[in-house]
Amino acid sequence: MKHILLFSLISFLCVWGQAQDPTFSPAQLKEDLSILKRNLESVHPALYQYHPKKRLDSAFTAIEANLNSPLTEVEFFRRISPLLKLIANGHTHFFNSDAYREKRRNKDLIFPLAVYWQNEQLYLIRNASLDDELEVGTIIRKINGKSSQEIFAHLVDQETRDGYNKTLPMLSVQRAFGSKYALHYGNPDIYELDMLLPDGSEKVFKVDALPLDTIQKKRNERYGEPSKPWYQNGIDAYTLEIEGNTAVMTLRTFSKSWIKKNGPSYKKFFNEAFKKIEEANIEHLIIDLRDNGGGDPKPTIKLFAHLYDNPFTFYERLSMVSKSLPDKKYYKEKLGLLGAALPFITKKEGDLYVLKGVAGLKESKPAKPYYSGKAYFLTNPNSFSATGEMSAILKEHNRGLFIGEEAGGNPNQNTSGIMLPLELPNSKISVLMPMILFEMNVDFENTGRGVIPDHIIRPTMQDLIDGKDPVMDFTKELIKKGK
């Protein structure tokens, strides 16, 4: 009997031990932190653009001082994630290990509700829980005793962004609230929710955490399968629709590889589209840049050449602080042939290596056909990277009205181009490390914000439920009124 009890105890302890996430010693964590700091300082060309070196050094020192006991990967991630707000470059990301992401996908139980942030309140917009009583439109006031405003603000502060922009990190949290909550607050089995119902009454619900596949199944049962992203749906990356004297050009990406895969080449598309626009005597051109996460400079330069009738220069300067990596063995990708080419396409100027011969540094000429009519540019938080650059050149030359939400991409500069994943050797957290600073040829001040639209229109929760597009509707109504 004693042997059986001993065997049972040993088995329990083994299972219990396997269920726990591994921990890393203070020495291992400090090594990872040191490697992160050294590589940011050696590689990132705009590390102190929005916050001074003293501020970042202080943040690293404070983190290191608190690494005095073993931590799991997730606990360490929570310690370093506030650095992203200080780095303030939306191309710089921290990623959990492959093991953590696999566990989250297949084993973890997470928050089963989709939410929408509106009027400083967290609203339930999709109910994928096992409780049929939860109504869409209900305000979530508290989650497990903590204010939803406090939770949402904290999660936003852990997200990457360009400068002082908040629209993109807010959207990121909103769209992946369950996984963001789990990463920073843990995985409770039950969520106690203090709710304000649509009829004004208050009620507390206890909602079970669920595996991802169950959440997807319940969501599909209640609301139908969600539409797939355009690149999974066989939809062209670029489209043009003409109705009367108005044309709508939808540009889903500036990535040359995606454009080639999902439609005609960008050169062919723009040449043919602007020819159709000219032949149709279009007076109003709506260019939809929403959810266009960027890509390459050449498509943006080609587009602007059809919208501006004078020669222009896209970039003021492209530069690097280093042509090599301080800890090559920790990078999951190498510079390779590009690294070998850098000596031939860079020139040393002071402490910088300035790139030459890159698209956008030389003067570009107008393209034919040229569109001289009224233009309207639709943006949202996911208008990022090269789309932020596109917004810069459009704003600089006052080429049309911006409508929608503040673009997530900075219009003055971004750090991207060469982006290599650094894997910290102990925790296995990865850091996407950008190496090139792109500075736009614009005269307006860098406020750390994306382009603020002339008309700020953000879809409401009810718009999303009803499948309405208030940004497009507003723009078309503006055109009808002759504005």
PLY file of the C-alpha trace (Angstrom):
ply
format ascii 1.0
element vertex 483
property float x
property float y
property float z
element edge 482
property int vertex1
property int vertex2
end_header
0.00 0.00 0.00
2.85 2.36 0.87
4.45 1.61 -2.49
1.19 2.42 -4.27
0.82 5.70 -2.39
4.45 6.61 -3.05
4.07 5.78 -6.76
0.88 7.88 -6.94
2.59 10.82 -5.24
5.57 10.62 -7.60
3.25 10.43 -10.62
1.30 13.47 -9.40
4.45 15.48 -8.86
5.72 14.57 -12.33
2.48 15.61 -13.99
2.32 18.76 -11.88
5.89 19.59 -12.78
5.27 19.07 -16.49
2.23 21.35 -16.35
4.24 24.28 -15.01
5.96 26.70 -17.37
9.77 26.55 -17.06
11.47 29.34 -15.16
14.72 31.14 -15.80
17.22 32.24 -13.20
17.95 35.91 -12.52
21.33 35.44 -14.23
19.67 34.08 -17.38
17.09 36.85 -17.44
19.74 39.53 -16.97
21.74 38.01 -19.81
18.68 38.23 -22.11
18.03 41.81 -21.03
21.67 42.76 -21.66
21.59 41.22 -25.14
18.35 43.07 -25.93
19.81 46.41 -24.81
23.12 45.92 -26.62
21.46 45.06 -29.91
18.95 47.90 -29.74
21.75 50.36 -29.05
23.97 48.93 -31.78
21.41 48.36 -34.54
18.33 50.54 -34.10
18.91 53.89 -35.91
16.12 55.88 -34.21
16.12 54.43 -30.71
15.99 57.84 -29.01
13.74 59.67 -31.46
10.84 60.12 -29.03
12.38 59.44 -25.62
15.96 60.39 -24.59
18.69 57.86 -23.91
18.55 58.68 -20.21
14.88 57.63 -20.09
15.52 54.28 -21.81
18.64 53.59 -19.74
16.59 54.24 -16.61
13.90 51.81 -17.78
16.45 49.06 -18.44
18.10 49.68 -15.06
14.76 49.42 -13.27
13.91 46.16 -15.04
17.31 44.65 -14.20
17.05 45.69 -10.55
13.81 43.70 -10.23
15.17 40.51 -11.81
16.01 38.99 -8.45
13.98 35.76 -8.58
13.22 33.11 -11.24
10.57 34.07 -13.82
8.72 32.25 -16.56
8.92 33.45 -20.15
5.56 35.19 -19.82
6.55 36.90 -16.57
9.74 38.16 -18.21
7.77 39.30 -21.27
5.58 41.39 -18.97
8.69 43.06 -17.52
10.12 44.09 -20.90
6.97 44.88 -22.91
6.68 48.49 -21.56
9.93 49.21 -23.43
7.99 49.13 -26.72
6.17 52.34 -25.83
9.52 54.04 -25.16
11.19 52.72 -28.33
8.13 54.06 -30.15
8.79 52.37 -33.47
5.93 50.26 -34.78
8.25 47.92 -36.67
9.99 46.89 -33.44
8.12 43.94 -31.94
8.56 41.45 -29.11
7.22 37.94 -29.82
6.71 35.04 -27.46
8.50 31.76 -28.14
7.13 29.17 -30.54
6.41 26.92 -27.54
4.27 29.58 -25.87
2.30 30.34 -29.03
1.68 26.64 -29.62
0.43 26.24 -26.04
-1.87 29.25 -26.40
-3.36 27.90 -29.64
-3.93 24.33 -28.49
-4.10 24.18 -24.69
-4.86 27.50 -23.05
-8.37 28.57 -22.09
-9.01 32.22 -22.92
-11.56 35.04 -22.72
-14.44 34.08 -25.06
-15.87 37.54 -25.86
-14.99 39.97 -28.66
-14.94 43.60 -27.54
-15.08 47.11 -28.96
-13.69 50.25 -27.34
-16.08 53.18 -27.70
-16.66 56.33 -25.64
-14.09 55.18 -23.06
-16.09 52.01 -22.43
-15.48 48.36 -23.26
-18.45 46.89 -25.13
-19.33 43.28 -25.88
-19.61 42.98 -29.66
-19.52 39.18 -30.18
-20.47 36.56 -27.63
-18.66 33.25 -28.16
-19.18 32.03 -24.59
-21.44 29.19 -23.45
-23.86 31.72 -21.93
-26.63 32.71 -24.34
-27.85 35.51 -22.06
-24.93 37.84 -22.76
-26.18 40.56 -25.11
-24.22 42.38 -27.77
-23.99 46.04 -26.76
-23.50 45.29 -23.06
-20.82 47.38 -21.34
-18.16 45.38 -19.50
-17.39 47.49 -16.44
-15.12 45.11 -14.57
-13.29 41.86 -15.26
-12.48 39.81 -12.16
-12.83 42.87 -9.97
-10.62 45.17 -12.05
-11.92 48.14 -14.02
-12.12 47.44 -17.76
-10.76 50.95 -18.42
-7.70 50.16 -16.32
-7.23 46.80 -18.05
-7.60 48.26 -21.54
-5.22 51.16 -20.83
-2.61 48.77 -19.41
-2.78 46.47 -22.42
-2.45 49.43 -24.80
0.68 50.56 -22.95
2.34 47.20 -23.68
1.87 47.50 -27.46
4.27 48.77 -30.08
3.45 51.98 -31.95
5.00 54.78 -34.00
5.79 57.77 -31.80
2.89 58.80 -29.60
0.19 57.23 -31.77
-2.55 55.41 -29.83
-4.97 54.37 -32.55
-2.91 51.37 -33.72
-2.13 49.90 -30.26
-5.77 50.38 -29.27
-6.92 48.54 -32.39
-4.39 45.75 -31.76
-5.71 45.21 -28.22
-9.32 45.40 -29.31
-8.91 42.82 -32.09
-7.03 40.31 -29.94
-8.33 41.12 -26.48
-8.53 37.52 -25.25
-4.93 36.65 -26.06
-3.62 40.04 -24.89
-5.46 39.64 -21.59
-4.04 36.13 -21.12
-0.50 37.32 -21.87
-0.56 40.14 -19.31
-3.13 39.00 -16.73
-3.04 35.20 -16.93
-5.57 32.48 -17.74
-8.33 32.27 -15.12
-10.83 29.45 -15.52
-13.75 31.82 -14.92
-14.24 35.50 -15.71
-16.50 37.40 -13.35
-17.93 40.27 -15.37
-19.70 43.30 -13.95
-21.96 44.35 -16.82
-24.18 47.30 -17.65
-26.94 45.90 -19.86
-28.45 47.79 -22.82
-31.63 48.41 -20.80
-29.61 50.22 -18.11
-29.71 47.46 -15.50
-26.60 45.97 -13.89
-25.75 42.30 -13.62
-22.78 40.08 -12.77
-22.05 37.16 -15.11
-19.62 34.32 -14.55
-18.23 33.21 -17.90
-16.10 30.11 -18.45
-12.77 30.47 -20.20
-12.72 28.32 -23.34
-10.22 26.78 -25.75
-9.77 28.62 -29.03
-11.49 25.99 -31.17
-14.60 26.09 -28.96
-14.68 29.89 -29.16
-14.49 29.75 -32.95
-17.26 27.15 -33.08
-19.61 29.15 -30.83
-18.89 32.35 -32.75
-19.69 30.68 -36.06
-22.90 29.18 -34.66
-24.18 32.57 -33.50
-22.89 34.90 -36.21
-21.78 32.76 -39.13
-18.22 32.29 -40.30
-16.25 35.55 -40.43
-15.05 36.76 -43.80
-11.46 35.83 -44.56
-8.77 38.44 -45.14
-8.54 39.59 -48.75
-5.29 37.69 -49.33
-6.99 34.41 -48.34
-10.14 35.13 -50.30
-8.79 35.38 -53.83
-9.58 39.10 -53.93
-7.30 41.33 -55.97
-4.91 43.45 -53.99
-5.95 46.48 -56.04
-9.42 47.27 -57.38
-11.07 50.18 -59.18
-14.80 50.88 -59.30
-16.35 53.71 -61.32
-19.83 55.07 -60.71
-20.86 58.27 -62.44
-18.24 60.97 -61.88
-16.68 59.15 -58.90
-14.05 56.40 -58.80
-13.13 54.29 -55.79
-9.61 52.83 -55.81
-9.02 50.27 -53.05
-5.36 49.53 -52.28
-4.98 46.73 -49.76
-1.18 46.60 -49.65
1.96 48.16 -51.10
3.85 44.88 -50.87
5.11 44.04 -54.35
5.06 40.29 -53.67
1.43 40.34 -52.49
0.38 42.52 -55.40
2.01 40.13 -57.85
0.35 37.14 -56.18
-3.14 38.64 -55.93
-3.54 40.69 -59.07
-1.78 42.56 -61.85
1.54 44.30 -61.29
1.27 47.66 -59.58
2.66 49.44 -62.66
0.09 47.85 -64.95
-2.74 48.47 -62.51
-1.96 52.17 -61.99
-1.39 52.81 -65.71
-4.66 51.16 -66.68
-6.64 52.55 -63.73
-5.68 56.16 -64.34
-6.33 55.73 -68.06
-9.88 54.55 -67.23
-10.25 57.47 -64.82
-9.21 59.89 -67.55
-11.51 58.35 -70.15
-14.46 58.46 -67.75
-13.83 62.15 -66.93
-13.76 61.35 -63.22
-14.07 64.43 -60.99
-13.79 62.70 -57.61
-11.29 59.95 -56.75
-11.58 58.07 -53.46
-8.42 56.14 -52.57
-9.09 53.65 -49.77
-5.92 53.05 -47.74
-7.62 51.49 -44.72
-6.00 48.32 -43.38
-3.14 48.81 -45.81
-0.20 47.82 -43.61
2.42 49.09 -46.06
5.05 47.27 -48.10
7.53 48.68 -50.60
8.26 52.27 -51.68
8.02 51.75 -55.45
4.22 51.26 -55.58
3.67 54.38 -53.45
6.00 56.45 -55.64
4.23 55.20 -58.77
0.83 56.07 -57.31
1.85 59.58 -56.33
3.38 60.18 -59.77
-0.16 59.89 -61.17
-1.50 62.37 -58.61
1.12 65.16 -58.79
2.11 67.10 -61.89
5.60 68.20 -60.80
8.83 66.31 -60.16
9.15 65.17 -56.54
11.57 63.42 -54.23
10.05 60.89 -51.85
12.79 60.42 -49.23
15.16 62.94 -47.70
17.56 60.30 -46.36
17.93 56.61 -45.56
20.52 55.74 -42.94
21.88 53.03 -40.64
23.96 53.16 -37.47
25.61 49.81 -38.18
26.14 47.48 -41.14
26.67 44.45 -38.93
25.05 42.68 -35.98
26.72 42.53 -32.55
25.35 39.08 -31.67
24.98 37.29 -35.00
24.54 33.86 -33.41
21.26 34.91 -31.79
19.60 36.06 -35.01
17.26 33.57 -36.67
17.94 35.19 -40.04
21.18 36.59 -41.42
22.06 39.59 -43.54
23.37 37.25 -46.23
23.81 38.76 -49.71
22.27 42.01 -48.55
24.99 42.33 -45.93
27.61 41.76 -48.58
26.05 44.51 -50.71
25.87 47.12 -47.95
29.44 48.43 -48.44
28.53 49.26 -52.04
25.25 51.06 -51.33
26.22 53.01 -48.20
28.43 56.02 -47.55
29.82 56.98 -44.14
28.62 60.40 -42.97
29.63 61.15 -39.39
28.28 58.35 -37.20
25.83 57.14 -39.85
25.93 54.95 -42.92
23.79 56.71 -45.52
22.24 54.60 -48.24
22.42 55.60 -51.88
20.74 54.43 -55.07
17.52 53.42 -53.29
14.11 54.06 -54.86
12.71 57.36 -53.67
16.01 59.14 -53.06
16.23 60.42 -56.61
13.76 62.81 -58.18
10.69 61.14 -59.67
8.78 62.54 -62.63
5.01 62.81 -63.04
3.34 59.85 -64.72
0.71 59.89 -67.43
-2.23 59.94 -67.30
-2.15 62.56 -64.53
-5.26 62.93 -62.36
-5.94 66.57 -61.46
-9.41 66.22 -59.92
-10.46 66.12 -56.30
-9.02 63.30 -54.20
-10.13 61.76 -50.91
-7.90 59.44 -48.87
-9.46 57.02 -46.38
-7.25 55.92 -43.49
-7.52 53.95 -40.26
-5.10 52.76 -37.55
-3.84 49.95 -39.81
-2.70 52.46 -42.44
0.90 51.80 -41.50
4.54 51.77 -42.65
4.71 52.56 -46.40
1.10 53.75 -46.16
2.22 56.21 -43.48
4.87 57.37 -45.96
2.22 57.70 -48.65
0.13 59.84 -46.32
3.20 62.05 -45.81
3.74 62.88 -49.46
0.00 63.44 -49.98
-0.15 65.80 -47.00
3.05 67.63 -47.94
1.66 68.52 -51.36
-1.91 69.09 -50.13
-3.22 66.61 -52.64
-6.64 65.96 -51.10
-8.79 65.41 -48.03
-8.10 62.74 -45.42
-11.17 61.01 -43.98
-11.43 58.31 -41.31
-9.11 57.72 -38.37
-5.55 58.77 -37.54
-3.14 56.61 -39.54
-1.01 54.27 -37.44
2.08 54.95 -39.55
4.21 58.03 -38.87
4.35 60.42 -41.87
7.81 61.81 -41.09
9.88 58.70 -40.61
9.96 55.03 -39.77
12.61 52.47 -38.95
12.17 49.35 -41.07
13.68 48.07 -44.32
16.01 45.35 -43.09
14.23 43.68 -40.16
15.82 40.64 -38.54
14.50 38.49 -35.66
16.79 38.38 -32.63
16.03 35.41 -30.36
17.04 35.93 -26.74
18.98 32.75 -25.85
17.31 31.85 -22.56
13.66 32.95 -22.64
13.44 32.43 -26.43
11.50 35.69 -26.78
12.11 37.15 -30.23
12.72 40.80 -31.05
12.13 42.13 -34.56
15.10 44.43 -35.04
14.81 47.09 -37.81
18.02 48.57 -39.20
17.18 51.40 -41.64
15.79 54.85 -40.82
13.56 56.19 -43.62
13.16 59.97 -43.41
10.49 61.53 -45.60
11.07 64.63 -47.71
8.47 66.74 -45.90
8.56 70.12 -44.15
5.93 69.63 -41.46
6.93 68.88 -37.86
7.20 65.35 -36.53
4.64 65.37 -33.73
4.88 61.61 -33.20
1.35 61.23 -34.55
-0.05 59.80 -37.75
-1.81 62.09 -40.22
-4.93 63.42 -38.49
-7.85 63.31 -40.93
-9.65 66.46 -42.03
-12.83 64.61 -41.12
-12.46 62.13 -38.24
-14.94 59.29 -38.68
-14.71 56.11 -36.61
-17.20 53.26 -37.06
-19.41 52.71 -34.04
-20.10 49.33 -32.55
-23.56 49.40 -34.18
-21.99 50.18 -37.58
-19.90 47.02 -37.31
-22.87 44.93 -36.20
-24.97 46.26 -39.10
-22.15 45.91 -41.63
-22.12 49.64 -42.41
-19.16 51.67 -43.64
-19.67 55.20 -42.26
-16.30 56.42 -43.57
-17.14 55.58 -47.18
-20.74 56.77 -46.73
-19.56 60.11 -45.34
-17.11 60.58 -48.21
-19.72 59.88 -50.88
-22.17 62.23 -49.14
-19.45 64.91 -49.06
-19.05 64.50 -52.81
-22.82 64.76 -53.37
-22.81 68.06 -51.49
-20.03 69.30 -53.75
-17.38 69.58 -51.04
0 1
1 2
2 3
3 4
4 5
5 6
6 7
7 8
8 9
9 10
10 11
11 12
12 13
13 14
14 15
15 16
16 17
17 18
18 19
19 20
20 21
21 22
22 23
23 24
24 25
25 26
26 27
27 28
28 29
29 30
30 31
31 32
32 33
33 34
34 35
35 36
36 37
37 38
38 39
39 40
40 41
41 42
42 43
43 44
44 45
45 46
46 47
47 48
48 49
49 50
50 51
51 52
52 53
53 54
54 55
55 56
56 57
57 58
58 59
59 60
60 61
61 62
62 63
63 64
64 65
65 66
66 67
67 68
68 69
69 70
70 71
71 72
72 73
73 74
74 75
75 76
76 77
77 78
78 79
79 80
80 81
81 82
82 83
83 84
84 85
85 86
86 87
87 88
88 89
89 90
90 91
91 92
92 93
93 94
94 95
95 96
96 97
97 98
98 99
99 100
100 101
101 102
102 103
103 104
104 105
105 106
106 107
107 108
108 109
109 110
110 111
111 112
112 113
113 114
114 115
115 116
116 117
117 118
118 119
119 120
120 121
121 122
122 123
123 124
124 125
125 126
126 127
127 128
128 129
129 130
130 131
131 132
132 133
133 134
134 135
135 136
136 137
137 138
138 139
139 140
140 141
141 142
142 143
143 144
144 145
145 146
146 147
147 148
148 149
149 150
150 151
151 152
152 153
153 154
154 155
155 156
156 157
157 158
158 159
159 160
160 161
161 162
162 163
163 164
164 165
165 166
166 167
167 168
168 169
169 170
170 171
171 172
172 173
173 174
174 175
175 176
176 177
177 178
178 179
179 180
180 181
181 182
182 183
183 184
184 185
185 186
186 187
187 188
188 189
189 190
190 191
191 192
192 193
193 194
194 195
195 196
196 197
197 198
198 199
199 200
200 201
201 202
202 203
203 204
204 205
205 206
206 207
207 208
208 209
209 210
210 211
211 212
212 213
213 214
214 215
215 216
216 217
217 218
218 219
219 220
220 221
221 222
222 223
223 224
224 225
225 226
226 227
227 228
228 229
229 230
230 231
231 232
232 233
233 234
234 235
235 236
236 237
237 238
238 239
239 240
240 241
241 242
242 243
243 244
244 245
245 246
246 247
247 248
248 249
249 250
250 251
251 252
252 253
253 254
254 255
255 256
256 257
257 258
258 259
259 260
260 261
261 262
262 263
263 264
264 265
265 266
266 267
267 268
268 269
269 270
270 271
271 272
272 273
273 274
274 275
275 276
276 277
277 278
278 279
279 280
280 281
281 282
282 283
283 284
284 285
285 286
286 287
287 288
288 289
289 290
290 291
291 292
292 293
293 294
294 295
295 296
296 297
297 298
298 299
299 300
300 301
301 302
302 303
303 304
304 305
305 306
306 307
307 308
308 309
309 310
310 311
311 312
312 313
313 314
314 315
315 316
316 317
317 318
318 319
319 320
320 321
321 322
322 323
323 324
324 325
325 326
326 327
327 328
328 329
329 330
330 331
331 332
332 333
333 334
334 335
335 336
336 337
337 338
338 339
339 340
340 341
341 342
342 343
343 344
344 345
345 346
346 347
347 348
348 349
349 350
350 351
351 352
352 353
353 354
354 355
355 356
356 357
357 358
358 359
359 360
360 361
361 362
362 363
363 364
364 365
365 366
366 367
367 368
368 369
369 370
370 371
371 372
372 373
373 374
374 375
375 376
376 377
377 378
378 379
379 380
380 381
381 382
382 383
383 384
384 385
385 386
386 387
387 388
388 389
389 390
390 391
391 392
392 393
393 394
394 395
395 396
396 397
397 398
398 399
399 400
400 401
401 402
402 403
403 404
404 405
405 406
406 407
407 408
408 409
409 410
410 411
411 412
412 413
413 414
414 415
415 416
416 417
417 418
418 419
419 420
420 421
421 422
422 423
423 424
424 425
425 426
426 427
427 428
428 429
429 430
430 431
431 432
432 433
433 434
434 435
435 436
436 437
437 438
438 439
439 440
440 441
441 442
442 443
443 444
444 445
445 446
446 447
447 448
448 449
449 450
450 451
451 452
452 453
453 454
454 455
455 456
456 457
457 458
458 459
459 460
460 461
461 462
462 463
463 464
464 465
465 466
466 467
467 468
468 469
469 470
470 471
471 472
472 473
473 474
474 475
475 476
476 477
477 478
478 479
479 480
480 481
481 482
